[in-house]
Amino acid sequence: MSGKGIPQSKLIGMQVYDPDCLFIGTVKEIGIVPGEGTITLYISTKAGSTIEVEWGDVKTVGDIILLSKKVEIPQPTVAAAPAAQPAPAAAAPAAGQPPAPLCPKCGKPGTWIPQYKRYYCYTCKQYI
């Protein structure tokens, strides 16, 4: 019995799909379990986590890797998000200028640009 081997360099970076053709992730590494000689694929999932899939769970390899059974994709643990930074305030108009007008498109206050003597909306990237 002579099978055709698949080079590691071909497997790394391949996209992996479950039996329902749903994208799981991309192969990042290949591992060998000591004492058993079994091969595992380390897959970086679409959720940002890494999972191990045994080579025995691979159904076929072509342009993609198709698994023979569904796998559980763990959601990565999210560290406490830092406090939201307040949006920068619109630059105060020079003395004698009226309060900053609101952008007619997004409703945010404009920023006074002294060089052009006009208000600018950084959200819409246009002068008001």
N, C-alpha and C positions, 0 to 999 in steps of 0.2 A: 504494500500500500504506500503510494508516494503522493503526498499532497504538495500543493504549490504554496510556498511560504509567502507572507506579506511583510515587506520590510517595515521596520519601526518608523522610518522617515516618511512612509506613505500614510501611516495611521495618524501620526501627530498632526493636528490641525483639521482632521476630517470632522464633518458635521455628523451628529448622532441623532437618530429618530427612533421613536417607539413604534410598536406594531400598528398603531393608528396613524402613522406618518406625522406625528406631532414632534416638533423640534425639541430636543432635550438639551443639547449643548455641543461643545467642541472638545475633542480629545486633546488633553494637555500633556499627559505622561502615560507611560506604560510601566506596570510593575509586575514583579514576579514574587509570589508568596513563597518564602523560604520553607523548605521541608516538604512542600506540596508540589512545587513546580507549576502551579497554576498561574495564569496570566490575568491581570486585571487592567482595566482601562480607567484612568483618572480623567473624569469629564468635568470641564468647567461649564456649569449649567447656565441657562438663560436667566435664572434668578440670581446669579452671582455666587452660588455655592459650588462646592466641589463634591462629586460623588464617585464611588468606585463601582464598576460594573465588571463582573466576571466574564472572561472570554466565552464561557459556555452559554452566556445569555445573548451572544451575538448571533443573529440569524444569517446575515449576509453582509459582505463588504464589496462595494463597487465604487461609485462616485461618492456615496455616503455609507455610513454604517447603520444598518437596520437591526434593532434589537428584537428578540423573540418574545419578550414580555415587558409589561409596563414597569417603570421604576418610579419611586417616590422622589420628588425633588424638594429637598428641605429649603426653607426660606432662610437666608443668612440672618444671623442675629444682628440687629441694628443697635448701635450704641446710642445713648441719649443724644439727641440732636442739640447742637448749641442753640442758645437763644437767638431768635431771629433778629437780624440787624435792622434797625429802622431805616426806611428809605431816606436818602439824602433830601434835605429840605431844599426847596427852590431858593436860588440866590435872591437875596433881598434886593429890590430895585434901589437905584441911587436916590438920594434925597430929592424930593419933588416928583418922583415917579409914582403912578398909581399902583395899587396892589397887583401882584402877578395875575395875569389873566389865565383862565383855564383853557386847555387845549380843546378845540371843538370835536376832535376825534375820540380822544381817550378820557378827557375830563380831568387830567392831572394838571397841576399848576406849571406854568412855563418858567424857565430860568432866564434871567436877564443876561444878555451877552453885550457888555458895554462896547466892545470893539465894533459891533454892528448896530448897536442901539436898537436891538430887537429882542423879543422873547423867543426862546427855543424850547421845543418839547423833545426831551431825550428819549422818551418812549416811542414816539412816532417818527423821530429823527427828521423833524421839519420845523421851520419857523412858524410862529403863530401870527 
